[in-house]
Amino acid sequence: MKLIDGKKTAAKIREEIKAEVAQIIDNNDSAPHLAAILVGDDPASDTYVSHKEKDCKSVGIISSVYRLGKHTTEKELLDTIDFINNDEEIHGLIVQLPLPDHIDMNRVISYIDPVKDVDGFHPLNIGKMTIGQSTYLPATPYGIMELLKRYEIDTSGKHCVILGRSNIVGTPMSILLSRKSDPGNATVTMCHSQTKNLKEITRSADIIIAAIGQPEFVTKDMVKKDAVIIDVGIHRIPSDKTKSGFRLIGDVKFDEVAKNASAITPVPGGVGPMTRVALLLNTLKAFKRTRGL
Ligand code: NDP
């Protein structure tokens, strides 16, 4: 069994980005710049945005965070987006989700300038991804595609079962893997809460991508021998064995599934770090587009 090490791979990609950013600055250009908008005081969102700031800093990308109060109106948020859309010094813009209930998320996403939409959530960018045009890929699927590529996991002609159909993971993953590309060219089955005979389907999979948000849902009896397992799930569970009092587990029961798999991502240290680095890749891409590169 091969462990697909997302932490190590992400560290390598960060080094590559850092070198490229250093080269840009050496050429007397300004560094790429990512802006994040955070609305409200959700602690998890606050943590995610802090991680993004730290990640940018680690590779020399400039980051700015616009913190707006939880009573910010939709109009005020759209005005802030408008301001950033028009700032030529800012190359990438993300709005941290979820947004407070009184704000229409879809309207907000559609308001971001597609050329700065480094989350890849704008309908225009989703459309481009779907028809195979160059664009920003949503971070988690992008990170998974990089892992498959760098670990030389052959997806062509393989049966790939994706558990989950969310707009940020399952759906884009199914599109990317079924595209005529490498990685890609897979025969994809996307499963969701209404899927019948789930176990029968997963047992026929050469590759399983688990993104259903159910702790340790995928067990050994659901996996055929030598399948490749990509575990997207992240769940915090109490633990008396760690200093923090909790530990992280995925959507896959790692210990037993790993015995049957030919390759598998761990949690933590698998898809999570790759999701983080994918945002940096998209920000660098956004910068390069403004320079015609
Ligand atoms: P969502 O909750 O948006 O989607 C879950 C999907 O799983 C839905 O399509 C749902 O079906 C399906 N589902 C739920 N229960 C079952 C079941 N019993 N059988 C079959 N299908 C089921 O999740 P996300 O895609 O946002 O996230 C999935 C997991 O990945 C979460 O644990 C999340 O924390 C984690 N995550 C990790 C990231 C990382 O960087 N590692 C990034 C993003 C997410 P239906 O559509 O019918 O409701």
Boltz pocket constraint, residues with backbone or C-beta under 6 A from the ligand:
constraints:
  - pocket:
      binder: B
      contacts: [[A, 140], [A, 163], [A, 164], [A, 165], [A, 166], [A, 167], [A, 168], [A, 169], [A, 170], [A, 191], [A, 192], [A, 193], [A, 194], [A, 195], [A, 198], [A, 210], [A, 211], [A, 212], [A, 213], [A, 214], [A, 231], [A, 232], [A, 233], [A, 234], [A, 235], [A, 271], [A, 272], [A, 273], [A, 275], [A, 276]]
      max_distance: 6.0
